[in-house]
Amino acid sequence: MKRVKYKYPYKARARKSPITKELKAKHKEGITLAPLDIALRKNIITSEMYQAANYFIYLYSLKFGSSHLKRKISPVYNFDEFYAPSPNESWLEKHNSIFNDIIVMLTQLDCYKLVLNICVYEQFPIFLKKIQQTVASYTLYNKFYLALEELIRFLKNKATFKCCS
């Protein structure tokens, strides 16, 4: 093969960032975060509620697996402190029964779909958007807040949840 000589010294081109200016601005404002993270950042929920919701996500992922690809890649959802050294059948059965009890409790409160959509599927509720707040958004927020309070109370009674705060 013939070697090509350049008339000028070769300079490596500066690579352009794949992240656009708009996306950088959204990252800076925190818009690209998960709904739970935004709610915690805005002080809509407490850190104890945030940890209980993440524990609910962990129990869901034990039973049904990851809900989407972002959970498998992202280091944000790190549940290493909750993993048992060797998850055997009895350990997994215990956690599945706790999750089933949580489903029953949240269904009785009529909040199961709301908590599942916000926590696991990361759908943004009305009360997190910057639009004018309505009665429906306050009702939705009250249901979500009540569900997380009951979830904390339930997990503390089961003695499986340890809050770091």
ChimeraX attribute file (.defattr): number of C-alpha atoms within 10 A of each C-alpha:
attribute: neighborCount
match mode: 1-to-1
recipient: residues
	/A:1	3
	/A:2	4
	/A:3	5
	/A:4	6
	/A:5	8
	/A:6	7
	/A:7	6
	/A:8	6
	/A:9	7
	/A:10	8
	/A:11	6
	/A:12	6
	/A:13	6
	/A:14	6
	/A:15	6
	/A:16	7
	/A:17	7
	/A:18	7
	/A:19	8
	/A:20	10
	/A:21	10
	/A:22	9
	/A:23	13
	/A:24	12
	/A:25	12
	/A:26	13
	/A:27	12
	/A:28	10
	/A:29	10
	/A:30	13
	/A:31	14
	/A:32	14
	/A:33	14
	/A:34	16
	/A:35	21
	/A:36	23
	/A:37	16
	/A:38	17
	/A:39	17
	/A:40	15
	/A:41	14
	/A:42	11
	/A:43	10
	/A:44	15
	/A:45	19
	/A:46	17
	/A:47	16
	/A:48	17
	/A:49	21
	/A:50	19
	/A:51	19
	/A:52	24
	/A:53	22
	/A:54	18
	/A:55	21
	/A:56	23
	/A:57	21
	/A:58	22
	/A:59	21
	/A:60	19
	/A:61	14
	/A:62	14
	/A:63	15
	/A:64	9
	/A:65	12
	/A:66	15
	/A:67	14
	/A:68	10
	/A:69	8
	/A:70	11
	/A:71	15
	/A:72	11
	/A:73	9
	/A:74	9
	/A:75	9
	/A:76	8
	/A:77	13
	/A:78	11
	/A:79	12
	/A:80	8
	/A:81	6
	/A:82	13
	/A:83	9
	/A:84	10
	/A:85	7
	/A:86	7
	/A:87	10
	/A:88	9
	/A:89	8
	/A:90	9
	/A:91	11
	/A:92	15
	/A:93	13
	/A:94	11
	/A:95	17
	/A:96	16
	/A:97	13
	/A:98	18
	/A:99	20
	/A:100	15
	/A:101	13
	/A:102	19
	/A:103	17
	/A:104	13
	/A:105	17
	/A:106	21
	/A:107	13
	/A:108	10
	/A:109	13
	/A:110	13
	/A:111	19
	/A:112	17
	/A:113	12
	/A:114	18
	/A:115	22
	/A:116	18
	/A:117	14
	/A:118	17
	/A:119	20
	/A:120	23
	/A:121	14
	/A:122	15
	/A:123	15
	/A:124	15
	/A:125	15
	/A:126	16
	/A:127	19
	/A:128	16
	/A:129	12
	/A:130	7
	/A:131	8
	/A:132	8
	/A:133	12
	/A:134	11
	/A:135	8
	/A:136	11
	/A:137	16
	/A:138	13
	/A:139	12
	/A:140	17
	/A:141	19
	/A:142	13
	/A:143	17
	/A:144	19
	/A:145	18
	/A:146	15
	/A:147	23
	/A:148	24
	/A:149	17
	/A:150	18
	/A:151	20
	/A:152	22
	/A:153	14
	/A:154	18
	/A:155	18
	/A:156	14
	/A:157	10
	/A:158	10
	/A:159	9
	/A:160	13
	/A:161	16
	/A:162	14
	/A:163	13
	/A:164	7
	/A:165	7
